[in-house]
């Protein structure tokens, strides 16, 4: 059995085994146990009491985090020429149409979010094989297919993220950075979980929020009381 490093030992001493922390306690503790030299991401994992194989129990949505995610989000807007200026002014990193479609067909996906217009979706459908596996396919439900591309760009840049339950019934998302204050981490996490509660499928029976864990890059998970 390998020995714990000095940092790992200090971290293990700070997290009480078997304890369920309040969300506020966990938000403060995750900062305390982060030892990376870079600004680590803070991640939230929530296990839901749903069966994602059933269409009426699929949990998917968007949420605007009050303090953003702390990361620079690279946005590509695929739009008609008359919307290009507004998209650029709103802060889009890349704006265009046919030239970017060709780049994506060639395997280029060096962006975090793609926003487009309903009238363009016919052209983008052929990109599903490249964009789908990377979670980049624009979707009306996530607000990335809209005629108001400028508004969508601003929302994404300000901290709007989309999420989807995986096959195991878990939702995983980055909700901030270790450099955030404990209150900022708490408020982002609370907003995210409140949105999950609003999206509870009526067909979901029993405990809906089954477990919650807060962690940062390379740190152990801190178990949060799901009944907070």
N, C-alpha and C positions, 0 to 999 in steps of 0.2 A: 504493500500500500504506500503510495507516494506521500511525502510530507507536505503539509500546508506551507505556503510561503508566508512571510511575515504579514503581508497585506491580507491574505486569505484568512489567517488566524484572527486578525483584528476584526475583520468583517463578520466572521462566524461568531465572535463573542458579542457582537452588537445585535444580532438577530436571534431572538429567543425561539428555540425549536418548538414547534407545535402551537405557537401563539398566533392568534388572529388579531391583527392590528386594525385600528380604525383607519379610514382612508386618510385622515389628517395626520395621524402618527406615521403611516407608511410614506406619505409625501415628504415628511421631514427626514425619515430614516433612510430613504433611497439616496438622498444627497450625502448622508453621513457615511454610507458604505460604498460610495463610488470613488474608486482610487485611480482611474485612468488619467493619463496626462492630457488627453484631449477632452473636448466637451461632449461627454457621452449622451446618447439618446436615452430618454426615459420611456419605457414601454409598458403598456397595460394589456394584460391577458384576461379575458373574461370567458368562462365556460358557461354556456347557456343550456337550459333544459329544453332543447328543441331537437328535432330530427331533420337535418338539412336535406335529406333525401326526399322529404315531402315538400311539395311546392308551397303549401300553405303554412310551412314553418321556416321558410327561408327568411333570415333576418339580414337586411341590407339597407343602408341609408347613408346620409351625410350629416356632418356636424361641424359647426363653426366653433373652434376652440377660442375662448376669450383672450388667450395670450399667444395664439399661434403655435406652431410646432417648433420654432427656433431654427428650422432648416431653410436653406434657399431652395425654393421649388422652381424647377425649370419648366416653363409652360410653352407648348407649341399650339398655335391657333391655325387651324385649317379653315379658311373662309374665302368668301368672294372678295373681289378687289375693293368694293365699296366699304367693306368693314375693316380693312387692314389698318388704316390710320388709327381708328378707335382702339383696336386691339393692342397696337404698339404703344399708344399713349397710356393705356391701362397697365402696362408693364410686362406684356408678353415677351418672352425671350426670342421666340421664332414665330414669324408670321408669313403665311403664303398658302399655296395649294399644290399645284401639279408638281413643282420641283421637290416638295417635301414628300409627296406621295411616292414619287420615284425613289427618293432616298430611303424611305421606309421599306419599299419593296426590295431594296438592296440590303436590308438588314439594319439600317440605322434606327436606333431607338434611344438616343441619348437625351431623353427628357423624362420628367416625372408625371406630367399631366398633359393630355391632349384635349383641346376644346374645339368643337366644330359647330356647324349650323345644320338644321334639318335638311336643307336643300343639298347639302354636300354628302350626306350619309350614303347615298348611292355609290359614290366614288370610293368611300372609305370602307365599305363592306368587304371589298376584296383584300383589305389589309388585316382582316380578322386573324389569319393564321400567324401573322407576326405579332400583332398587338395583343391579342387575346391572352396568350400564355404569360405575358408580362404585365397584365392588368392595366393596359393602357387604352383599351378600346373605349371610345366615348360612349356615354350612356345617358339618355334623358333623365333617368332616375337619380343620377348623381349630379345633374345640373351641367354636364359637360357637352350636351347637345342643346343649343339654344340660339336664338336669333340675336340675343344681347350678349355677344361674346365679351365685350368690355367689362360688363358687370361680373361675368363668370371669372374672368381673369383676376379682377380685384378681390373677389371672394377667396379664390384659391391662394393668392399671395398673402392674404390676411389670416390664413389658418383654417380654411374650410377643407375638410378631408372626407373621403368616402371609405366605407368599410363593408365587409361582407363576412358572414360566418363561414368557417371552413368545413370540410367534410367531417371533422371530429366534433363539431358543435362549438368551436372556440373562435372568438374574435380577438385578433391581435392588432395593435396599432401603436405607433409612436405618438406620444401626447406632449412632448416637450424635450427640454435639454436639462442636464444636471446643473447647468449654470442658472436655471430659473430659480426663483425663490420657492420655498416650501409651499407658500400660499398659492403661487401661480401653478405649480404642479397639481396641488389639491383641486383648484378650481377647474383646471383643464380636465382632470380625471373625473370629477363630479359631473361636469357638463356632458362628457362622453357617456358615462354610465346612465345618466338621466335620459339621454336620447335612446339608449338601448331599452330602457324600461318603457318608454313611449311606444317603441316598435314591437313590444311583446305580441306574438301571434295569439289570436283568440283560441287557437287549437292547441296551444302549449299547456300541458297539465303538470301539476306539481311545482317544485321550486324552479323558478325561471333563471335567476342569477345563482348559479350553483357554486362558483368559486371565482375569486378575483385575485390577481397577482400583479404586483408592481415591481419593476426591476429597471436597472440601467445596463448599458452595454458592459458585458463581462462581470456583472454583479449577480449574486443569487436573487431569486425571487422573494419578495416579501408578501406573505399571505395576508389578505385583507378580509375582514369579516363581511360576508356578502349581505348581511342584514343591517348594514350601517344606516 
